[in-house]
Amino acid sequence: MPKKEVKKEKKKEKTKETEAEAWLLPPRIKVLEALGTIGDRRIKVSRNSAKVTSSLGEKTYDVSWNGKDAIISNDNGSMYKGYLGYPSIALLMLKKILPFDAKKAEALRDIRWKELNERFKNYFKVEVIVKTVASRRGVKQNEIDEFILKVLAKIKELKIKKLGK
């Protein structure tokens, strides 16, 4: 194979590797779960890592960030589904890498995410319930929708990679 073609093939392979390392875009609800985590003060940050306690307090997730473009967490969404999980999103919000809104985080406090997710087994239904709760606490549903889109757009733009992969 000529040198020029070999270079092209290597470039294609490198591009594929880079794409394979990026986290998938999370479900919309994970942005809200991250806000709730911060609102509940269930995240303890230490430099570029964090310990995140689940909404029912039965699990703790470890998050590590390299300080620029890669992060890893042992939450279920990250480990088994390949998307950027809520513990990582929460850490990146607190590090000012992703948008954050304290008023929305406060409106999403004290939500038992695991119970809702297990009961309804449908993120859309859970999102409707959670947005209703936030609305009662003074945050309009359209404001939440706009915020979710803003965070997801930033995640997509950053192409955050899987640390250690």
GROMACS elastic network, one bead per residue, 0.5 to 0.9 nm:
[ bonds ]
;  ai    aj funct       b0    kb
    1     4     6  0.83150   500
    1     5     6  0.64875   500
    1     6     6  0.65145   500
    2     5     6  0.54646   500
    2     6     6  0.64030   500
    2     7     6  0.88861   500
    3     6     6  0.50811   500
    3     7     6  0.62931   500
    3     8     6  0.87563   500
    4     7     6  0.52179   500
    4     8     6  0.64023   500
    4     9     6  0.88179   500
    5     9     6  0.61836   500
    5    10     6  0.86053   500
    6     9     6  0.51087   500
    6    10     6  0.61805   500
    6    11     6  0.85931   500
    7    10     6  0.51197   500
    7    11     6  0.61409   500
    7    12     6  0.86545   500
    8    11     6  0.50753   500
    8    12     6  0.62343   500
    8    13     6  0.86811   500
    9    12     6  0.50640   500
    9    13     6  0.62000   500
    9    14     6  0.86082   500
   10    13     6  0.50369   500
   10    14     6  0.61035   500
   10    15     6  0.85825   500
   11    14     6  0.50730   500
   11    15     6  0.61741   500
   11    16     6  0.86458   500
   12    15     6  0.51141   500
   12    16     6  0.62268   500
   12    17     6  0.86678   500
   13    16     6  0.50772   500
   13    17     6  0.61818   500
   13    18     6  0.86685   500
   14    17     6  0.50547   500
   14    18     6  0.62214   500
   14    19     6  0.86559   500
   15    18     6  0.51487   500
   15    19     6  0.62147   500
   15    20     6  0.85798   500
   16    19     6  0.51212   500
   16    20     6  0.60530   500
   16    21     6  0.86708   500
   17    20     6  0.50764   500
   17    21     6  0.63185   500
   18    21     6  0.52619   500
   18    22     6  0.67669   500
   18   161     6  0.81165   500
   19    22     6  0.54932   500
   19    23     6  0.87503   500
   19   159     6  0.84914   500
   19   161     6  0.85576   500
   20    23     6  0.81020   500
   20   161     6  0.86416   500
   20   162     6  0.89874   500
   21   160     6  0.83980   500
   21   161     6  0.52739   500
   21   162     6  0.54713   500
   21   163     6  0.83132   500
   21   165     6  0.67009   500
   22    70     6  0.84067   500
   22    83     6  0.88473   500
   22   159     6  0.58110   500
   22   160     6  0.55303   500
   22   162     6  0.58534   500
   23    26     6  0.83560   500
   23    71     6  0.89907   500
   23    78     6  0.81419   500
   23    82     6  0.61782   500
   23    83     6  0.51589   500
   23    84     6  0.54616   500
   23   155     6  0.89929   500
   23   159     6  0.71601   500
   23   160     6  0.60354   500
   23   161     6  0.56270   500
   23   162     6  0.61055   500
   24    78     6  0.89620   500
   24    81     6  0.85161   500
   24    82     6  0.59282   500
   24    84     6  0.61946   500
   24   156     6  0.85842   500
   24   159     6  0.87314   500
   24   160     6  0.88466   500
   25    28     6  0.87835   500
   25    82     6  0.87418   500
   25    83     6  0.55923   500
   25    84     6  0.63528   500
   25   152     6  0.70700   500
   25   155     6  0.71250   500
   25   156     6  0.67890   500
   26    29     6  0.80408   500
   26    30     6  0.63364   500
   26    31     6  0.79073   500
   26    77     6  0.81699   500
   26    82     6  0.86231   500
   26    83     6  0.50230   500
   26    84     6  0.54704   500
   26    85     6  0.66242   500
   26    86     6  0.82965   500
   26   152     6  0.77941   500
   26   155     6  0.89712   500
   27    30     6  0.57359   500
   27    31     6  0.77756   500
   27    83     6  0.81202   500
   27    84     6  0.89610   500
   27    85     6  0.89336   500
   27   123     6  0.77665   500
   27   152     6  0.89891   500
   28    31     6  0.57748   500
   28    32     6  0.72863   500
   28   123     6  0.81047   500
   28   124     6  0.85541   500
   28   127     6  0.80579   500
   28   145     6  0.89802   500
   28   148     6  0.64194   500
   28   149     6  0.81168   500
   28   152     6  0.76833   500
   29    32     6  0.51806   500
   29    33     6  0.62079   500
   29    34     6  0.86795   500
   29    86     6  0.87958   500
   29   123     6  0.63533   500
   29   124     6  0.77616   500
   29   126     6  0.77158   500
   29   127     6  0.59093   500
   29   130     6  0.89479   500
   29   148     6  0.83561   500
   30    34     6  0.60591   500
   30    35     6  0.85832   500
   30    84     6  0.85306   500
   30    85     6  0.66202   500
   30    86     6  0.50544   500
   30    87     6  0.88562   500
   30    89     6  0.79141   500
   31    34     6  0.51628   500
   31    35     6  0.64351   500
   31    36     6  0.87567   500
   31    85     6  0.87021   500
   31    86     6  0.64531   500
   31    89     6  0.68924   500
   31    90     6  0.80851   500
   31   147     6  0.87780   500
   31   148     6  0.62196   500
   31   151     6  0.72603   500
   31   152     6  0.79351   500
   32    35     6  0.50492   500
   32    36     6  0.61650   500
   32    37     6  0.85715   500
   32    86     6  0.82162   500
   32   104     6  0.85737   500
   32   105     6  0.79959   500
   32   108     6  0.73841   500
   32   127     6  0.81736   500
   32   130     6  0.82571   500
   32   131     6  0.89948   500
   32   144     6  0.84316   500
   32   148     6  0.75218   500
   33    37     6  0.60904   500
   33    38     6  0.87003   500
   33    86     6  0.59861   500
   33    87     6  0.84900   500
   33    89     6  0.89871   500
   33    90     6  0.83588   500
   33   108     6  0.79957   500
   33   111     6  0.87545   500
   33   113     6  0.71995   500
   34    37     6  0.50302   500
   34    38     6  0.64363   500
   34    39     6  0.86322   500
   34    85     6  0.84230   500
   34    87     6  0.62797   500
   34    88     6  0.80677   500
   34    89     6  0.59019   500
   34    91     6  0.83850   500
   34    93     6  0.83377   500
   34   105     6  0.82559   500
   35    38     6  0.51959   500
   35    39     6  0.60835   500
   35    40     6  0.85721   500
   35    86     6  0.85143   500
   35    89     6  0.86079   500
   35    90     6  0.65797   500
   35    93     6  0.84763   500
   35   100     6  0.77194   500
   35   101     6  0.79085   500
   35   102     6  0.80957   500
   35   104     6  0.69585   500
   35   106     6  0.79853   500
   35   107     6  0.88966   500
   35   108     6  0.66945   500
   35   109     6  0.82534   500
   36    40     6  0.59621   500
   36    41     6  0.83783   500
   36    42     6  0.86216   500
   36    55     6  0.86741   500
   36    90     6  0.88506   500
   36   104     6  0.82962   500
   36   105     6  0.53560   500
   36   106     6  0.72993   500
   36   107     6  0.79036   500
   36   109     6  0.51525   500
   36   110     6  0.74339   500
   36   111     6  0.71441   500
   36   113     6  0.88423   500
   37    40     6  0.52057   500
   37    41     6  0.61345   500
   37    42     6  0.53156   500
   37    43     6  0.64743   500
   37    52     6  0.77186   500
   37    53     6  0.80463   500
   37    54     6  0.79956   500
   37    55     6  0.74592   500
   37    86     6  0.82138   500
   37    87     6  0.78314   500
   37    90     6  0.69666   500
   37   105     6  0.78069   500
   37   108     6  0.83483   500
   37   109     6  0.75333   500
   37   110     6  0.89739   500
   38    42     6  0.62432   500
   38    43     6  0.62444   500
   38    90     6  0.65729   500
   38    91     6  0.87816   500
   38    93     6  0.89358   500
   38    94     6  0.82553   500
   38   102     6  0.84877   500
   38   105     6  0.62622   500
   38   106     6  0.81956   500
   38   109     6  0.82216   500
   39    42     6  0.77934   500
   39   102     6  0.75079   500
   39   103     6  0.88269   500
   39   104     6  0.82401   500
   39   107     6  0.76873   500
   39   108     6  0.65295   500
   39   109     6  0.51077   500
   39   110     6  0.81515   500
   40    43     6  0.81561   500
   40    55     6  0.85195   500
   40   105     6  0.81124   500
   40   106     6  0.77729   500
   40   108     6  0.81530   500
   40   109     6  0.52195   500
   40   110     6  0.64044   500
   40   111     6  0.87607   500
   41    44     6  0.75909   500
   41    52     6  0.89795   500
   41   109     6  0.88545   500
   42    51     6  0.81007   500
   42    52     6  0.56404   500
   42    53     6  0.52197   500
   42    54     6  0.73970   500
   42    55     6  0.78904   500
   42    57     6  0.87358   500
   43    50     6  0.64994   500
   43    51     6  0.57238   500
   43    53     6  0.65248   500
   43    87     6  0.79389   500
   43    90     6  0.77555   500
   43    91     6  0.77862   500
   44    49     6  0.85031   500
   44    50     6  0.53762   500
   44    51     6  0.52552   500
   44    52     6  0.64603   500
   44    53     6  0.86801   500
   44    91     6  0.89990   500
   45    48     6  0.73024   500
   45    49     6  0.59004   500
   45    51     6  0.66712   500
   45    52     6  0.86225   500
   45    91     6  0.73863   500
   45    94     6  0.85296   500
   46    49     6  0.53604   500
   46    50     6  0.58314   500
   46    51     6  0.84210   500
   47    50     6  0.79461   500
   47    67     6  0.89897   500
   48    63     6  0.83241   500
   48    64     6  0.60490   500
   48    65     6  0.52165   500
   48    66     6  0.67070   500
   48    67     6  0.62677   500
   48    91     6  0.84148   500
   48    95     6  0.84941   500
   49    62     6  0.74238   500
   49    63     6  0.53278   500
   49    65     6  0.59731   500
   49    66     6  0.87089   500
   49    91     6  0.77625   500
   50    61     6  0.81066   500
   50    62     6  0.59742   500
   50    63     6  0.50851   500
   50    64     6  0.66671   500
   50    65     6  0.88005   500
   50    87     6  0.82423   500
   50    88     6  0.86236   500
   50    91     6  0.68437   500
   51    60     6  0.63714   500
   51    61     6  0.56366   500
   51    63     6  0.63950   500
   51    87     6  0.82747   500
   52    59     6  0.82980   500
   52    60     6  0.54008   500
   52    61     6  0.50036   500
   52    62     6  0.65211   500
   52    63     6  0.77254   500
   52    87     6  0.61351   500
   52    90     6  0.88257   500
   52    91     6  0.89940   500
   53    56     6  0.80154   500
   53    57     6  0.56700   500
   53    58     6  0.74848   500
   53    59     6  0.58191   500
   53    61     6  0.63349   500
   53    87     6  0.88035   500
   54    57     6  0.50092   500
   54    58     6  0.63899   500
   54    59     6  0.53403   500
   54    60     6  0.60862   500
   54    61     6  0.75587   500
   54   113     6  0.84517   500
   54   114     6  0.80319   500
   55    58     6  0.79553   500
   55    59     6  0.84904   500
   55   110     6  0.79748   500
   55   111     6  0.72129   500
   55   112     6  0.55041   500
   55   113     6  0.59456   500
   55   114     6  0.65704   500
   55   115     6  0.87749   500
   56    59     6  0.78030   500
   56   112     6  0.64467   500
   56   113     6  0.79432   500
   56   114     6  0.70596   500
   56   115     6  0.82180   500
   57    60     6  0.75274   500
   60    75     6  0.85821   500
   61    73     6  0.67719   500
   61    74     6  0.57445   500
   61    75     6  0.58167   500
   61    87     6  0.71628   500
   62    72     6  0.81940   500
   62    73     6  0.55725   500
   62    74     6  0.59803   500
   62    75     6  0.78350   500
   62    87     6  0.80354   500
   63    71     6  0.71823   500
   63    72     6  0.56867   500
   63    74     6  0.70627   500
   63    75     6  0.87076   500
   63    87     6  0.67858   500
   63    88     6  0.61900   500
   63    91     6  0.77486   500
   64    67     6  0.89666   500
   64    70     6  0.85580   500
   64    71     6  0.56013   500
   64    72     6  0.54091   500
   64    73     6  0.65727   500
   64    88     6  0.81240   500
   64    91     6  0.89316   500
   64   163     6  0.78436   500
   65    68     6  0.74911   500
   65    69     6  0.78775   500
   65    70     6  0.58855   500
   65    72     6  0.65583   500
   65    73     6  0.88985   500
   65    88     6  0.83091   500
   65    91     6  0.84928   500
   65    92     6  0.84945   500
   65   163     6  0.72491   500
   66    69     6  0.67512   500
   66    70     6  0.56318   500
   66    71     6  0.63239   500
   66   163     6  0.72911   500
   67    70     6  0.75047   500
   67    71     6  0.84605   500
   68    71     6  0.87063   500
   68    97     6  0.89495   500
   68   160     6  0.88660   500
   69   158     6  0.75272   500
   69   159     6  0.77782   500
   69   160     6  0.53444   500
   69   161     6  0.61136   500
   69   162     6  0.86633   500
   69   163     6  0.84876   500
   70   159     6  0.89163   500
   70   160     6  0.54950   500
   70   162     6  0.54073   500
   70   164     6  0.83782   500
   71    84     6  0.86957   500
   71    88     6  0.70091   500
   71   160     6  0.72227   500
   71   161     6  0.64222   500
   71   162     6  0.54691   500
   71   164     6  0.83426   500
   72    78     6  0.77185   500
   72    79     6  0.89945   500
   72    84     6  0.84672   500
   72    88     6  0.71968   500
   72   161     6  0.84337   500
   72   162     6  0.57358   500
   72   163     6  0.51504   500
   72   164     6  0.75656   500
   73    76     6  0.87600   500
   73    78     6  0.63060   500
   73    79     6  0.74255   500
   73    84     6  0.84200   500
   73    85     6  0.73620   500
   73    87     6  0.70448   500
   73    88     6  0.64037   500
   73   162     6  0.89786   500
   73   163     6  0.88730   500
   74    77     6  0.83489   500
   74    78     6  0.64011   500
   74    79     6  0.57605   500
   74    85     6  0.87556   500
   74    87     6  0.88283   500
   75    78     6  0.55201   500
   75    79     6  0.60343   500
   75    80     6  0.83847   500
   75    85     6  0.65484   500
   75    86     6  0.80599   500
   75    87     6  0.72319   500
   75    88     6  0.89157   500
   76    79     6  0.50714   500
   76    80     6  0.55820   500
   76    81     6  0.71774   500
   76    82     6  0.88669   500
   76    85     6  0.76722   500
   77    80     6  0.56388   500
   77    82     6  0.62840   500
   77    83     6  0.58751   500
   77    84     6  0.70487   500
   77    85     6  0.52980   500
   77    86     6  0.81191   500
   78    81     6  0.58050   500
   78    83     6  0.51700   500
   78    84     6  0.56392   500
   78    85     6  0.51774   500
   78    86     6  0.87244   500
   78    88     6  0.88293   500
   79    82     6  0.61080   500
   79    83     6  0.82420   500
   79    85     6  0.87344   500
   80    83     6  0.84655   500
   81    84     6  0.89345   500
   82    85     6  0.83801   500
   84    87     6  0.84074   500
   84    88     6  0.64894   500
   84    89     6  0.69172   500
   84   155     6  0.87266   500
   84   160     6  0.83840   500
   84   162     6  0.87838   500
   85    88     6  0.55586   500
   85    89     6  0.63485   500
   85    90     6  0.87768   500
   86    90     6  0.59938   500
   86    91     6  0.86013   500
   87    90     6  0.51481   500
   87    91     6  0.63574   500
   87    92     6  0.87200   500
   88    91     6  0.51632   500
   88    92     6  0.61494   500
   88    93     6  0.85270   500
   89    92     6  0.51114   500
   89    93     6  0.60858   500
   89    94     6  0.86937   500
   89    98     6  0.74456   500
   89   155     6  0.88934   500
   90    93     6  0.50644   500
   90    94     6  0.63213   500
   90    95     6  0.86519   500
   90    98     6  0.86061   500
   90   100     6  0.87463   500
   91    94     6  0.51448   500
   91    95     6  0.61563   500
   91    96     6  0.86484   500
   91    97     6  0.87358   500
   91    98     6  0.88835   500
   92    96     6  0.61957   500
   92    97     6  0.51493   500
   92    98     6  0.55315   500
   92    99     6  0.84795   500
   93    96     6  0.50647   500
   93    97     6  0.58406   500
   93    99     6  0.58243   500
   93   100     6  0.53621   500
   93   101     6  0.88540   500
   94    97     6  0.76148   500
   94    98     6  0.79297   500
   94    99     6  0.87624   500
   94   100     6  0.73251   500
   95    98     6  0.76227   500
   96    99     6  0.65404   500
   96   100     6  0.72887   500
   97   100     6  0.89540   500
   97   154     6  0.86715   500
   98   150     6  0.89498   500
   98   151     6  0.62699   500
   98   154     6  0.65693   500
   98   155     6  0.73217   500
   99   147     6  0.81476   500
   99   150     6  0.74047   500
   99   151     6  0.59008   500
   99   154     6  0.79085   500
  100   104     6  0.84383   500
  100   105     6  0.81825   500
  100   147     6  0.86332   500
  100   151     6  0.83178   500
  101   104     6  0.54810   500
  101   105     6  0.63113   500
  101   106     6  0.87746   500
  101   147     6  0.84130   500
  102   106     6  0.60924   500
  102   107     6  0.85786   500
  103   106     6  0.51676   500
  103   107     6  0.62765   500
  103   108     6  0.88202   500
  103   138     6  0.88281   500
  103   139     6  0.77089   500
  104   108     6  0.63220   500
  104   109     6  0.89677   500
  104   134     6  0.74600   500
  104   138     6  0.89156   500
  104   139     6  0.66233   500
  104   143     6  0.89396   500
  104   144     6  0.75387   500
  105   108     6  0.51840   500
  105   109     6  0.66009   500
  106   109     6  0.54207   500
  106   134     6  0.87596   500
  106   137     6  0.86574   500
  107   110     6  0.88756   500
  107   133     6  0.75671   500
  107   135     6  0.80249   500
  107   136     6  0.85254   500
  107   137     6  0.55604   500
  107   138     6  0.72981   500
  107   139     6  0.68779   500
  108   111     6  0.64500   500
  108   130     6  0.73818   500
  108   131     6  0.85234   500
  108   133     6  0.74882   500
  108   134     6  0.60101   500
  108   137     6  0.85144   500
  109   134     6  0.89892   500
  110   113     6  0.88823   500
  111   114     6  0.88397   500
  111   115     6  0.89328   500
  111   116     6  0.85008   500
  111   130     6  0.78130   500
  111   133     6  0.88388   500
  112   115     6  0.55376   500
  112   116     6  0.64161   500
  112   117     6  0.87725   500
  113   116     6  0.51933   500
  113   117     6  0.60389   500
  113   118     6  0.85024   500
  113   126     6  0.84011   500
  114   117     6  0.51136   500
  114   118     6  0.60055   500
  114   119     6  0.83523   500
  115   118     6  0.52562   500
  115   119     6  0.59088   500
  115   120     6  0.85279   500
  116   119     6  0.51128   500
  116   120     6  0.60363   500
  116   121     6  0.78278   500
  116   122     6  0.89364   500
  116   123     6  0.89702   500
  116   126     6  0.62390   500
  116   129     6  0.87835   500
  117   120     6  0.55652   500
  117   121     6  0.52406   500
  117   122     6  0.66847   500
  117   123     6  0.67999   500
  117   125     6  0.88908   500
  117   126     6  0.65351   500
  118   121     6  0.52601   500
  118   122     6  0.84130   500
  119   122     6  0.85424   500
  120   123     6  0.77629   500
  120   125     6  0.68116   500
  120   126     6  0.68718   500
  121   125     6  0.82889   500
  121   126     6  0.82683   500
  122   125     6  0.55100   500
  122   126     6  0.64239   500
  122   127     6  0.87226   500
  123   126     6  0.50038   500
  123   127     6  0.59683   500
  123   128     6  0.86270   500
  124   127     6  0.50508   500
  124   128     6  0.63446   500
  124   129     6  0.88143   500
  125   128     6  0.51736   500
  125   129     6  0.64221   500
  125   130     6  0.87107   500
  126   129     6  0.51199   500
  126   130     6  0.60894   500
  126   131     6  0.85189   500
  127   130     6  0.50736   500
  127   131     6  0.59746   500
  127   132     6  0.84568   500
  128   131     6  0.52284   500
  128   132     6  0.61934   500
  128   133     6  0.87726   500
  128   141     6  0.89448   500
  129   132     6  0.51149   500
  129   133     6  0.63948   500
  129   134     6  0.87856   500
  130   133     6  0.50692   500
  130   134     6  0.62556   500
  130   135     6  0.85569   500
  131   135     6  0.59773   500
  131   136     6  0.86128   500
  131   139     6  0.83143   500
  131   140     6  0.79514   500
  131   141     6  0.56992   500
  131   144     6  0.72701   500
  131   145     6  0.88911   500
  132   136     6  0.63251   500
  132   137     6  0.86888   500
  132   140     6  0.86865   500
  132   141     6  0.73222   500
  133   136     6  0.52259   500
  133   137     6  0.64390   500
  133   138     6  0.89937   500
  133   139     6  0.88808   500
  134   138     6  0.64199   500
  134   139     6  0.53994   500
  134   140     6  0.72111   500
  134   141     6  0.74748   500
  134   144     6  0.85023   500
  135   138     6  0.51695   500
  135   140     6  0.50279   500
  135   141     6  0.60790   500
  136   139     6  0.73143   500
  136   140     6  0.84518   500
  137   140     6  0.87785   500
  139   142     6  0.85873   500
  139   143     6  0.68273   500
  139   144     6  0.72945   500
  140   143     6  0.52876   500
  140   144     6  0.66325   500
  140   145     6  0.89386   500
  141   144     6  0.50833   500
  141   145     6  0.62790   500
  141   146     6  0.86976   500
  142   146     6  0.61362   500
  142   147     6  0.85196   500
  143   146     6  0.51579   500
  143   147     6  0.61516   500
  143   148     6  0.86671   500
  144   147     6  0.50250   500
  144   148     6  0.61342   500
  144   149     6  0.86486   500
  145   148     6  0.51918   500
  145   149     6  0.63299   500
  145   150     6  0.86725   500
  146   149     6  0.52305   500
  146   150     6  0.62053   500
  146   151     6  0.87982   500
  147   151     6  0.62543   500
  147   152     6  0.86100   500
  148   151     6  0.52593   500
  148   152     6  0.61381   500
  148   153     6  0.85064   500
  149   152     6  0.51347   500
  149   153     6  0.59609   500
  149   154     6  0.85459   500
  150   153     6  0.51974   500
  150   154     6  0.62962   500
  150   155     6  0.87672   500
  151   154     6  0.51168   500
  151   155     6  0.62328   500
  151   156     6  0.86203   500
  152   155     6  0.50317   500
  152   156     6  0.61182   500
  152   157     6  0.85173   500
  153   156     6  0.50653   500
  153   157     6  0.60675   500
  153   158     6  0.86308   500
  154   158     6  0.60623   500
  154   159     6  0.85946   500
  155   158     6  0.52511   500
  155   159     6  0.62380   500
  155   160     6  0.67826   500
  156   159     6  0.54069   500
  156   160     6  0.78404   500
  157   160     6  0.84315   500
  158   161     6  0.88063   500
  161   165     6  0.85220   500
  162   165     6  0.58425   500
